[in-house]
Amino acid sequence: MTTFALILIVITVSVLGCAGWFQEKMLFFPDKLDEDKDLEWTGASEEVFLDTEDGARIHGLFFEADRQARGVVLYFHGNAGSVASWYQVALELSQYEVDVLLIDYRTYGKSRGDMSEEGLYHDGQAAYDYLLEQGIEPPSIVVHGRSVGSAVATYVAHKNEVGGLVLETPFTSLVTLASELYPFLAPRQLLRYEMDNLSRVVTIEAPTWVVHGTADRIVPVEHGRQVFEAGAGAWELTIIDGGGHNDLMDWPDYHRDLQRFYDFLFESEEVDSQELE
């Protein structure tokens, strides 16, 4: 899986900010897949194709929990690869008694459409709407965004009812991150992709778990702290000492707190359901 080399990206994007198409080339590294490519080997139980509000066609994989599912995780991955490289994350999450819907953004994998920040949000909304169409209740949906995917996740959680939100290596905003690293290049005036997580988390009341690593050289850990502190639904902040940008799932602390978060969400939901009976 290609590393999210944002430090190099912001330099090039800022210098060539006037060329929008070039920003997209530098920000997004999709792996393309033929529509007829067999993905049964990923362990997914189903492939889904979704139509977005702006006419794009989005592809995803649905993974069933190892045991009876307590809820569904809607997973938004980072800026590189495709579901064919991110499927292992979905398989790992499915071990926690949750189903997982893993989607590819437009231009990634089998998904088609024109890339834009607004388009990414349409992709996320289409995935959320699909879960509702399958009869999934909003309190049972946990939105999980990693890196660039954190912007899609906060958008979906801001616009819709969700049971919980996981933000893994999030930035406050892409513009802020670039401005901090290279203020002399004035990225705030040049970047077309703002991806403002900070302004959205203040409105999201769903329980929110933020996880970040102290050795993240792409998105400094302080961004995760700020996102957590601003969150209306802040549940817990997990700072992994020595954790980088791409390896947090390798750390025991990650899995310990992920389990605790799921238990908190779904045990609370079970209690609420019993009270209504």
PASEBA-1860 file (N, C-alpha, C; in nm, 3 decimals):
! residues 277
1> MTTFALIL> 0.084/-0.118/0.000/0.000/0.000/0.000/0.089/0.124/0.000 ~ 0.066/0.218/-0.092/0.148/0.337/-0.103/0.131/0.425/0.020 ~ 0.244/0.476/0.075/0.239/0.561/0.193/0.178/0.696/0.160 ~ 0.103/0.749/0.254/0.041/0.881/0.238/0.148/0.985/0.262 ~ 0.228/1.015/0.160/0.343/1.103/0.175/0.301/1.249/0.164 ~ 0.229/1.296/0.263/0.170/1.429/0.255/0.275/1.538/0.265 ~ 0.386/1.511/0.332/0.490/1.614/0.341/0.539/1.654/0.203 ~ 0.560/1.556/0.118/0.602/1.585/-0.018/0.487/1.642/-0.100
9> IVITVSVL> 0.369/1.595/-0.072/0.252/1.638/-0.148/0.228/1.787/-0.132 ~ 0.232/1.836/-0.008/0.195/1.975/0.013/0.293/2.070/-0.054 ~ 0.420/2.031/-0.064/0.516/2.115/-0.134/0.475/2.131/-0.279 ~ 0.453/2.019/-0.345/0.420/2.023/-0.486/0.286/2.088/-0.510 ~ 0.187/2.052/-0.427/0.053/2.106/-0.443/0.053/2.257/-0.423 ~ 0.129/2.305/-0.326/0.130/2.447/-0.298/0.194/2.526/-0.411 ~ 0.305/2.475/-0.461/0.374/2.544/-0.569/0.290/2.545/-0.695 ~ 0.221/2.437/-0.720/0.144/2.424/-0.843/-0.006/2.431/-0.815
17> GCAGWFQE> -0.042/2.506/-0.713/-0.180/2.509/-0.670/-0.276/2.558/-0.776 ~ -0.231/2.640/-0.867/-0.321/2.693/-0.970/-0.369/2.584/-1.064 ~ -0.298/2.475/-1.070/-0.337/2.365/-1.157/-0.414/2.263/-1.075 ~ -0.548/2.276/-1.074/-0.631/2.189/-0.991/-0.611/2.043/-1.022 ~ -0.600/2.012/-1.150/-0.585/1.873/-1.187/-0.456/1.815/-1.131 ~ -0.354/1.900/-1.117/-0.227/1.850/-1.066/-0.235/1.827/-0.916 ~ -0.315/1.909/-0.846/-0.336/1.884/-0.704/-0.392/1.744/-0.683 ~ -0.490/1.708/-0.764/-0.551/1.577/-0.749/-0.452/1.465/-0.778
25> KMLFFPDK> -0.364/1.488/-0.875/-0.262/1.387/-0.905/-0.167/1.369/-0.787 ~ -0.142/1.478/-0.715/-0.048/1.472/-0.603/-0.112/1.429/-0.472 ~ -0.243/1.449/-0.459/-0.311/1.416/-0.334/-0.365/1.273/-0.331 ~ -0.401/1.220/-0.447/-0.470/1.091/-0.452/-0.390/0.992/-0.537 ~ -0.375/0.871/-0.483/-0.298/0.767/-0.549/-0.382/0.640/-0.562 ~ -0.482/0.644/-0.647/-0.573/0.529/-0.658/-0.512/0.414/-0.738 ~ -0.543/0.292/-0.695/-0.519/0.174/-0.777/-0.647/0.147/-0.855 ~ -0.635/0.131/-0.986/-0.751/0.105/-1.070/-0.776/-0.045/-1.079
33> LDEDKDLE> -0.903/-0.083/-1.084/-0.942/-0.222/-1.100/-1.042/-0.234/-1.214 ~ -1.028/-0.338/-1.294/-1.128/-0.365/-1.396/-1.259/-0.404/-1.329 ~ -1.371/-0.363/-1.387/-1.499/-0.388/-1.324/-1.530/-0.536/-1.311 ~ -1.474/-0.618/-1.400/-1.501/-0.761/-1.392/-1.396/-0.838/-1.311 ~ -1.306/-0.766/-1.244/-1.204/-0.834/-1.164/-1.270/-0.908/-1.046 ~ -1.234/-1.033/-1.030/-1.289/-1.116/-0.922/-1.222/-1.077/-0.790 ~ -1.302/-1.041/-0.691/-1.250/-1.004/-0.559/-1.296/-1.101/-0.451 ~ -1.338/-1.219/-0.490/-1.385/-1.318/-0.392/-1.276/-1.353/-0.293
41> WTGASEEV> -1.150/-1.347/-0.339/-1.037/-1.384/-0.255/-1.018/-1.290/-0.136 ~ -1.082/-1.174/-0.137/-1.069/-1.081/-0.024/-1.144/-1.128/0.100 ~ -1.235/-1.223/0.081/-1.317/-1.269/0.193/-1.446/-1.191/0.209 ~ -1.471/-1.094/0.120/-1.595/-1.018/0.126/-1.714/-1.107/0.093 ~ -1.825/-1.080/0.157/-1.945/-1.159/0.130/-2.023/-1.104/0.012 ~ -1.995/-0.977/-0.024/-2.073/-0.916/-0.131/-2.000/-0.796/-0.189 ~ -2.012/-0.777/-0.319/-1.970/-0.653/-0.384/-2.092/-0.565/-0.405 ~ -2.075/-0.435/-0.385/-2.187/-0.343/-0.403/-2.145/-0.230/-0.497
49> FLDTEDGA> -2.239/-0.183/-0.576/-2.220/-0.066/-0.661/-2.328/0.036/-0.625 ~ -2.286/0.159/-0.602/-2.375/0.263/-0.553/-2.370/0.384/-0.646 ~ -2.485/0.441/-0.673/-2.494/0.563/-0.753/-2.500/0.683/-0.660 ~ -2.415/0.783/-0.685/-2.412/0.902/-0.601/-2.504/1.010/-0.656 ~ -2.527/1.110/-0.575/-2.617/1.219/-0.613/-2.568/1.295/-0.735 ~ -2.436/1.300/-0.754/-2.382/1.376/-0.868/-2.346/1.288/-0.987 ~ -2.392/1.163/-0.987/-2.379/1.079/-1.106/-2.259/0.988/-1.110 ~ -2.181/0.981/-1.003/-2.069/0.888/-0.999/-2.120/0.748/-0.963
57> RIHGLFFE> -2.037/0.648/-0.987/-2.072/0.509/-0.951/-1.962/0.455/-0.861 ~ -2.002/0.419/-0.740/-1.907/0.382/-0.635/-1.914/0.232/-0.608 ~ -1.798/0.174/-0.589/-1.787/0.031/-0.563/-1.741/0.008/-0.419 ~ -1.791/-0.097/-0.360/-1.748/-0.133/-0.226/-1.757/-0.281/-0.200 ~ -1.701/-0.322/-0.089/-1.706/-0.461/-0.044/-1.772/-0.466/0.094 ~ -1.859/-0.564/0.111/-1.927/-0.582/0.240/-1.874/-0.709/0.305 ~ -1.829/-0.695/0.429/-1.773/-0.807/0.505/-1.863/-0.838/0.623 ~ -1.896/-0.962/0.639/-1.980/-1.003/0.752/-1.893/-1.034/0.873
65> ADRQARGV> -1.947/-1.004/0.991/-1.876/-1.031/1.116/-1.850/-1.179/1.133 ~ -1.743/-1.211/1.206/-1.711/-1.350/1.234/-1.823/-1.417/1.314 ~ -1.887/-1.338/1.403/-2.000/-1.386/1.481/-2.118/-1.294/1.456 ~ -2.226/-1.313/1.527/-2.343/-1.228/1.507/-2.304/-1.082/1.525 ~ -2.338/-1.001/1.426/-2.294/-0.862/1.424/-2.372/-0.777/1.524 ~ -2.299/-0.693/1.596/-2.363/-0.598/1.687/-2.391/-0.466/1.617 ~ -2.322/-0.441/1.507/-2.338/-0.317/1.434/-2.263/-0.324/1.303 ~ -2.254/-0.210/1.234/-2.188/-0.203/1.105/-2.088/-0.088/1.106
73> VLYFHGNA> -1.966/-0.115/1.060/-1.865/-0.011/1.045/-1.862/0.034/0.899 ~ -1.877/0.163/0.877/-1.862/0.223/0.745/-1.722/0.281/0.740 ~ -1.634/0.216/0.662/-1.490/0.247/0.667/-1.447/0.328/0.545 ~ -1.384/0.443/0.573/-1.328/0.529/0.468/-1.176/0.526/0.479 ~ -1.112/0.471/0.376/-0.967/0.448/0.382/-0.886/0.573/0.345 ~ -0.755/0.556/0.345/-0.663/0.665/0.314/-0.658/0.698/0.166 ~ -0.555/0.772/0.127/-0.555/0.830/-0.007/-0.489/0.743/-0.113 ~ -0.449/0.621/-0.078/-0.380/0.536/-0.175/-0.442/0.397/-0.178
81> GSVASWYQ> -0.424/0.328/-0.292/-0.468/0.190/-0.304/-0.610/0.176/-0.352 ~ -0.676/0.072/-0.306/-0.815/0.041/-0.339/-0.865/-0.061/-0.238 ~ -0.989/-0.102/-0.252/-1.041/-0.205/-0.160/-0.960/-0.334/-0.169 ~ -0.892/-0.355/-0.283/-0.811/-0.476/-0.299/-0.687/-0.473/-0.212 ~ -0.649/-0.357/-0.161/-0.536/-0.348/-0.069/-0.579/-0.316/0.073 ~ -0.699/-0.261/0.090/-0.749/-0.226/0.223/-0.837/-0.335/0.284 ~ -0.863/-0.442/0.213/-0.956/-0.544/0.261/-0.911/-0.607/0.393 ~ -0.779/-0.611/0.416/-0.729/-0.674/0.538/-0.773/-0.597/0.662
89> VALELSQY> -0.786/-0.465/0.649/-0.837/-0.386/0.761/-0.981/-0.426/0.792 ~ -1.060/-0.442/0.686/-1.200/-0.481/0.705/-1.210/-0.619/0.770 ~ -1.126/-0.711/0.726/-1.127/-0.845/0.786/-1.092/-0.838/0.934 ~ -0.996/-0.753/0.967/-0.956/-0.743/1.108/-1.068/-0.682/1.192 ~ -1.132/-0.579/1.140/-1.241/-0.518/1.215/-1.358/-0.614/1.233 ~ -1.382/-0.699/1.133/-1.495/-0.791/1.140/-1.480/-0.894/1.251 ~ -1.361/-0.905/1.306/-1.340/-0.997/1.418/-1.399/-0.942/1.549 ~ -1.441/-0.816/1.546/-1.496/-0.752/1.666/-1.649/-0.752/1.666
97> EVDVLLID> -1.708/-0.849/1.602/-1.854/-0.865/1.598/-1.923/-0.746/1.530 ~ -1.861/-0.697/1.424/-1.922/-0.592/1.343/-1.911/-0.630/1.196 ~ -2.016/-0.599/1.119/-2.005/-0.604/0.974/-1.928/-0.479/0.929 ~ -1.871/-0.485/0.811/-1.792/-0.373/0.761/-1.826/-0.346/0.615 ~ -1.858/-0.222/0.584/-1.871/-0.177/0.446/-1.750/-0.091/0.414 ~ -1.668/-0.138/0.321/-1.546/-0.072/0.277/-1.568/-0.022/0.136 ~ -1.558/0.109/0.115/-1.582/0.161/-0.019/-1.456/0.221/-0.079 ~ -1.455/0.226/-0.211/-1.355/0.302/-0.285/-1.416/0.434/-0.330
105> YRTYGKSR> -1.341/0.541/-0.312/-1.385/0.670/-0.363/-1.382/0.671/-0.516 ~ -1.449/0.765/-0.574/-1.444/0.782/-0.720/-1.299/0.788/-0.767 ~ -1.273/0.728/-0.879/-1.141/0.711/-0.943/-1.061/0.597/-0.882 ~ -1.103/0.541/-0.768/-1.032/0.431/-0.703/-1.097/0.298/-0.740 ~ -1.013/0.195/-0.759/-1.065/0.061/-0.781/-1.163/0.054/-0.896 ~ -1.282/0.003/-0.869/-1.388/-0.007/-0.971/-1.481/0.115/-0.969 ~ -1.455/0.211/-0.883/-1.540/0.329/-0.875/-1.507/0.426/-0.987 ~ -1.609/0.495/-1.033/-1.594/0.588/-1.145/-1.657/0.722/-1.110
113> GDMSEEGL> -1.600/0.830/-1.165/-1.652/0.964/-1.144/-1.539/1.065/-1.142 ~ -1.573/1.190/-1.142/-1.475/1.298/-1.140/-1.439/1.334/-0.996 ~ -1.311/1.344/-0.968/-1.264/1.371/-0.833/-1.283/1.517/-0.794 ~ -1.331/1.538/-0.673/-1.339/1.670/-0.611/-1.366/1.647/-0.463 ~ -1.347/1.750/-0.382/-1.377/1.734/-0.240/-1.526/1.708/-0.219 ~ -1.610/1.783/-0.289/-1.754/1.762/-0.278/-1.791/1.621/-0.326 ~ -1.723/1.575/-0.430/-1.750/1.441/-0.481/-1.719/1.334/-0.378 ~ -1.611/1.351/-0.304/-1.578/1.255/-0.198/-1.690/1.246/-0.096
121> YHDGQAAY> -1.747/1.361/-0.064/-1.856/1.362/0.034/-1.982/1.297/-0.022 ~ -2.006/1.314/-0.152/-2.117/1.242/-0.215/-2.096/1.091/-0.204 ~ -1.971/1.048/-0.221/-1.940/0.904/-0.211/-1.973/0.853/-0.071 ~ -1.931/0.928/0.030/-1.958/0.887/0.167/-2.107/0.883/0.197 ~ -2.180/0.981/0.146/-2.324/0.986/0.171/-2.394/0.869/0.103 ~ -2.351/0.835/-0.018/-2.412/0.722/-0.089/-2.392/0.592/-0.011 ~ -2.275/0.576/0.049/-2.249/0.455/0.127/-2.338/0.450/0.252 ~ -2.352/0.563/0.318/-2.440/0.570/0.435/-2.584/0.539/0.396
129> DYLLEQGI> -2.630/0.600/0.288/-2.768/0.577/0.242/-2.791/0.430/0.208 ~ -2.689/0.365/0.152/-2.701/0.223/0.119/-2.727/0.142/0.245 ~ -2.657/0.172/0.353/-2.679/0.097/0.477/-2.821/0.115/0.528 ~ -2.872/0.237/0.518/-3.011/0.260/0.560/-3.108/0.178/0.474 ~ -3.079/0.172/0.344/-3.165/0.096/0.253/-3.164/-0.053/0.286 ~ -3.058/-0.100/0.348/-3.048/-0.241/0.388/-3.116/-0.267/0.523 ~ -3.177/-0.163/0.579/-3.246/-0.180/0.705/-3.161/-0.157/0.828 ~ -3.041/-0.105/0.811/-2.953/-0.077/0.924/-3.000/0.050/0.993
137> EPPSIVVH> -3.020/0.045/1.122/-3.061/0.162/1.199/-2.940/0.252/1.224 ~ -2.957/0.384/1.216/-2.844/0.476/1.236/-2.763/0.454/1.363 ~ -2.825/0.422/1.479/-2.743/0.401/1.599/-2.649/0.281/1.589 ~ -2.674/0.194/1.492/-2.588/0.076/1.474/-2.472/0.101/1.378 ~ -2.463/0.222/1.324/-2.359/0.255/1.225/-2.245/0.328/1.293 ~ -2.124/0.273/1.281/-2.003/0.339/1.328/-1.923/0.383/1.205 ~ -1.899/0.512/1.193/-1.823/0.566/1.081/-1.677/0.574/1.122 ~ -1.589/0.517/1.039/-1.447/0.509/1.071/-1.369/0.570/0.954
145> GRSVGSAV> -1.294/0.676/0.982/-1.215/0.740/0.878/-1.069/0.743/0.914 ~ -0.985/0.705/0.818/-0.841/0.702/0.840/-0.773/0.805/0.750 ~ -0.696/0.896/0.811/-0.620/0.996/0.737/-0.713/1.079/0.648 ~ -0.695/1.077/0.517/-0.786/1.149/0.428/-0.930/1.105/0.451 ~ -0.949/0.978/0.481/-1.083/0.928/0.507/-1.149/0.991/0.628 ~ -1.069/1.052/0.717/-1.129/1.119/0.832/-1.217/1.235/0.788 ~ -1.182/1.302/0.678/-1.263/1.413/0.628/-1.398/1.364/0.578 ~ -1.399/1.250/0.510/-1.526/1.192/0.463/-1.608/1.146/0.582
153> ATYVAHKN> -1.541/1.088/0.682/-1.610/1.038/0.800/-1.677/1.152/0.879 ~ -1.605/1.262/0.899/-1.665/1.372/0.975/-1.779/1.436/0.897 ~ -1.769/1.437/0.764/-1.879/1.490/0.684/-2.004/1.405/0.704 ~ -1.990/1.274/0.691/-2.105/1.185/0.704/-2.165/1.194/0.845 ~ -2.080/1.197/0.948/-2.128/1.204/1.085/-2.190/1.340/1.116 ~ -2.145/1.444/1.048/-2.200/1.578/1.065/-2.339/1.590/1.002 ~ -2.358/1.523/0.889/-2.482/1.535/0.813/-2.588/1.434/0.853 ~ -2.549/1.328/0.923/-2.641/1.216/0.950/-2.629/1.169/1.093
161> EVGGLVLE> -2.730/1.096/1.136/-2.724/1.031/1.266/-2.636/0.906/1.256 ~ -2.542/0.892/1.347/-2.458/0.772/1.352/-2.444/0.732/1.499 ~ -2.408/0.604/1.519/-2.391/0.556/1.655/-2.257/0.593/1.715 ~ -2.155/0.605/1.631/-2.022/0.637/1.680/-1.932/0.679/1.565 ~ -1.819/0.739/1.602/-1.724/0.790/1.503/-1.582/0.756/1.548 ~ -1.503/0.699/1.457/-1.362/0.671/1.482/-1.280/0.755/1.385 ~ -1.187/0.833/1.440/-1.097/0.914/1.358/-0.954/0.869/1.385 ~ -0.893/0.812/1.283/-0.759/0.755/1.294/-0.660/0.843/1.217
169> TPFTSLVT> -0.560/0.894/1.286/-0.462/0.988/1.230/-0.528/1.104/1.156 ~ -0.624/1.172/1.220/-0.692/1.282/1.150/-0.609/1.410/1.153 ~ -0.634/1.497/1.057/-0.580/1.633/1.059/-0.693/1.730/1.094 ~ -0.658/1.847/1.145/-0.761/1.947/1.173/-0.825/1.992/1.043 ~ -0.743/2.025/0.947/-0.786/2.047/0.809/-0.663/2.032/0.721 ~ -0.684/1.997/0.598/-0.571/1.981/0.506/-0.502/2.114/0.483 ~ -0.579/2.219/0.473/-0.522/2.352/0.452/-0.436/2.394/0.571 ~ -0.485/2.369/0.692/-0.409/2.405/0.812/-0.279/2.326/0.819
177> LASELYPF> -0.286/2.199/0.789/-0.167/2.115/0.792/-0.062/2.168/0.696 ~ -0.102/2.198/0.575/-0.009/2.249/0.475/0.047/2.386/0.516 ~ -0.038/2.469/0.574/0.006/2.603/0.615/0.108/2.597/0.727 ~ 0.092/2.500/0.817/0.187/2.484/0.927/0.323/2.438/0.877 ~ 0.321/2.348/0.782/0.446/2.292/0.734/0.521/2.387/0.642 ~ 0.447/2.458/0.555/0.510/2.542/0.455/0.437/2.676/0.440 ~ 0.439/2.758/0.544/0.365/2.885/0.539/0.413/2.978/0.429 ~ 0.540/2.968/0.393/0.595/3.058/0.291/0.540/3.030/0.152
185> LAPRQLLR> 0.477/2.916/0.134/0.420/2.883/0.004/0.272/2.922/-0.006 ~ 0.216/2.974/0.102/0.077/3.021/0.106/-0.022/2.916/0.056 ~ -0.018/2.794/0.109/-0.111/2.690/0.062/-0.257/2.724/0.087 ~ -0.283/2.809/0.188/-0.422/2.844/0.220/-0.490/2.911/0.101 ~ -0.412/2.984/0.022/-0.469/3.051/-0.094/-0.472/2.962/-0.218 ~ -0.401/2.850/-0.216/-0.384/2.770/-0.337/-0.457/2.637/-0.335 ~ -0.468/2.574/-0.220/-0.528/2.441/-0.215/-0.678/2.446/-0.241 ~ -0.723/2.355/-0.325/-0.866/2.343/-0.355/-0.935/2.249/-0.257
193> YEMDNLSR> -0.858/2.172/-0.184/-0.915/2.074/-0.091/-0.892/2.122/0.052 ~ -0.999/2.165/0.117/-0.987/2.216/0.254/-0.997/2.103/0.356 ~ -1.094/2.014/0.339/-1.111/1.898/0.427/-1.105/1.938/0.574 ~ -1.199/2.018/0.617/-1.198/2.080/0.749/-1.266/1.991/0.852 ~ -1.189/1.909/0.919/-1.244/1.823/1.024/-1.281/1.902/1.149 ~ -1.199/2.002/1.183/-1.217/2.072/1.308/-1.352/2.142/1.317 ~ -1.395/2.203/1.208/-1.522/2.276/1.211/-1.642/2.182/1.219 ~ -1.623/2.055/1.181/-1.735/1.961/1.184/-1.747/1.887/1.316
201> VVTIEAPT> -1.633/1.852/1.378/-1.643/1.771/1.501/-1.712/1.846/1.613 ~ -1.711/1.979/1.609/-1.778/2.056/1.715/-1.929/2.035/1.711 ~ -1.980/1.985/1.599/-2.125/1.963/1.584/-2.164/1.817/1.600 ~ -2.068/1.726/1.607/-2.096/1.583/1.608/-2.107/1.535/1.752 ~ -2.228/1.497/1.791/-2.252/1.454/1.929/-2.234/1.304/1.949 ~ -2.222/1.230/1.841/-2.200/1.085/1.854/-2.068/1.060/1.925 ~ -2.060/0.957/2.010/-1.933/0.925/2.076/-1.820/0.911/1.974 ~ -1.710/0.978/2.001/-1.600/0.986/1.905/-1.470/0.941/1.969
209> WVVHGTAD> -1.408/0.841/1.907/-1.277/0.794/1.952/-1.173/0.842/1.851 ~ -1.070/0.909/1.902/-0.960/0.957/1.818/-0.835/0.880/1.857 ~ -0.763/0.830/1.756/-0.640/0.755/1.782/-0.529/0.810/1.691 ~ -0.414/0.833/1.752/-0.302/0.893/1.680/-0.172/0.841/1.740 ~ -0.062/0.856/1.668/0.068/0.810/1.714/0.166/0.924/1.730 ~ 0.255/0.911/1.828/0.353/1.018/1.853/0.459/1.026/1.745 ~ 0.479/0.918/1.670/0.582/0.916/1.566/0.525/0.936/1.427 ~ 0.405/0.992/1.419/0.343/1.020/1.289/0.417/1.136/1.224
217> RIVPVEHG> 0.486/1.109/1.115/0.564/1.212/1.046/0.487/1.277/0.933 ~ 0.364/1.234/0.913/0.281/1.290/0.807/0.182/1.391/0.866 ~ 0.105/1.346/0.963/0.011/1.433/1.034/0.053/1.437/1.180 ~ 0.110/1.545/1.227/0.158/1.551/1.366/0.048/1.518/1.465 ~ 0.087/1.455/1.575/-0.008/1.408/1.674/-0.091/1.522/1.732 ~ -0.039/1.644/1.729/-0.113/1.757/1.783/-0.245/1.778/1.709 ~ -0.249/1.740/1.582/-0.375/1.751/1.508/-0.481/1.660/1.568 ~ -0.442/1.539/1.603/-0.535/1.448/1.666/-0.585/1.502/1.799
225> RQVFEAGA> -0.493/1.561/1.877/-0.532/1.620/2.005/-0.636/1.731/1.985 ~ -0.611/1.817/1.888/-0.702/1.930/1.865/-0.839/1.882/1.819 ~ -0.840/1.782/1.731/-0.967/1.728/1.684/-1.045/1.670/1.801 ~ -0.976/1.596/1.887/-1.044/1.536/2.002/-1.098/1.643/2.096 ~ -1.016/1.741/2.129/-1.055/1.844/2.225/-1.172/1.927/2.175 ~ -1.185/1.939/2.043/-1.294/2.019/1.986/-1.424/1.939/1.971 ~ -1.416/1.808/1.981/-1.531/1.724/1.950/-1.641/1.732/2.054 ~ -1.763/1.756/2.009/-1.878/1.760/2.099/-1.904/1.623/2.160
233> GAWELTII> -1.870/1.518/2.086/-1.894/1.382/2.134/-1.768/1.310/2.177 ~ -1.662/1.385/2.209/-1.533/1.325/2.242/-1.549/1.218/2.350 ~ -1.509/1.095/2.316/-1.519/0.982/2.409/-1.383/0.953/2.470 ~ -1.283/0.933/2.385/-1.149/0.906/2.436/-1.046/0.936/2.328 ~ -0.930/0.980/2.375/-0.815/1.003/2.287/-0.709/0.900/2.322 ~ -0.669/0.820/2.224/-0.563/0.722/2.244/-0.439/0.770/2.170 ~ -0.336/0.801/2.245/-0.208/0.840/2.187/-0.113/0.722/2.202 ~ -0.069/0.668/2.091/0.018/0.550/2.091/0.163/0.596/2.083
241> DGGGHNDL> 0.237/0.574/2.189/0.376/0.615/2.196/0.459/0.534/2.096 ~ 0.513/0.602/1.996/0.591/0.534/1.893/0.512/0.497/1.770 ~ 0.380/0.516/1.776/0.296/0.482/1.660/0.316/0.580/1.546 ~ 0.320/0.528/1.424/0.337/0.612/1.307/0.205/0.641/1.237 ~ 0.214/0.680/1.112/0.094/0.715/1.037/0.023/0.592/0.981 ~ 0.098/0.487/0.954/0.042/0.372/0.883/0.042/0.243/0.963 ~ 0.078/0.247/1.090/0.097/0.120/1.162/0.019/0.110/1.293 ~ -0.081/0.195/1.314/-0.147/0.196/1.445/-0.217/0.064/1.477
249> MDWPDYHR> -0.266/-0.006/1.375/-0.334/-0.133/1.400/-0.237/-0.243/1.443 ~ -0.107/-0.215/1.438/-0.008/-0.312/1.484/0.015/-0.306/1.634 ~ -0.045/-0.206/1.699/-0.017/-0.182/1.841/-0.130/-0.237/1.929 ~ -0.093/-0.302/2.040/-0.196/-0.356/2.131/-0.291/-0.249/2.184 ~ -0.241/-0.128/2.210/-0.326/-0.022/2.263/-0.441/0.010/2.169 ~ -0.415/0.000/2.041/-0.519/0.026/1.941/-0.634/-0.073/1.959 ~ -0.601/-0.198/1.966/-0.704/-0.302/1.974/-0.774/-0.302/2.110 ~ -0.700/-0.271/2.213/-0.761/-0.261/2.346/-0.871/-0.154/2.347
257> DLQRFYDF> -0.840/-0.036/2.294/-0.937/0.074/2.300/-1.044/0.062/2.193 ~ -1.012/-0.003/2.083/-1.116/-0.030/1.983/-1.223/-0.122/2.043 ~ -1.179/-0.227/2.112/-1.273/-0.317/2.178/-1.356/-0.243/2.282 ~ -1.291/-0.160/2.361/-1.362/-0.083/2.463/-1.465/0.010/2.400 ~ -1.430/0.071/2.289/-1.522/0.164/2.222/-1.644/0.091/2.169 ~ -1.621/-0.021/2.100/-1.734/-0.099/2.049/-1.823/-0.148/2.164 ~ -1.761/-0.194/2.271/-1.840/-0.242/2.386/-1.925/-0.129/2.442 ~ -1.866/-0.012/2.453/-1.939/0.105/2.504/-2.057/0.138/2.414
265> LFESEEVD> -2.035/0.140/2.283/-2.141/0.177/2.190/-2.254/0.075/2.190 ~ -2.220/-0.050/2.176/-2.323/-0.151/2.151/-2.388/-0.200/2.280 ~ -2.316/-0.199/2.390/-2.380/-0.234/2.517/-2.478/-0.124/2.558 ~ -2.443/0.001/2.529/-2.535/0.112/2.557/-2.659/0.100/2.471 ~ -2.641/0.061/2.346/-2.755/0.046/2.255/-2.847/-0.068/2.301 ~ -2.786/-0.178/2.350/-2.866/-0.290/2.397/-2.949/-0.251/2.519 ~ -2.890/-0.172/2.608/-2.963/-0.126/2.726/-3.081/-0.037/2.685 ~ -3.056/0.054/2.589/-3.163/0.142/2.542/-3.277/0.062/2.481
273> SQELE> -3.242/-0.043/2.406/-3.345/-0.125/2.342/-3.428/-0.198/2.446 ~ -3.363/-0.247/2.551/-3.434/-0.320/2.656/-3.531/-0.226/2.730 ~ -3.489/-0.100/2.749/-3.572/-0.005/2.820/-3.699/0.028/2.741 ~ -3.691/0.017/2.607/-3.807/0.049/2.524/-3.905/-0.065/2.519 ~ -3.863/-0.186/2.554/-3.951/-0.302/2.546/-4.056/-0.301/2.657
END
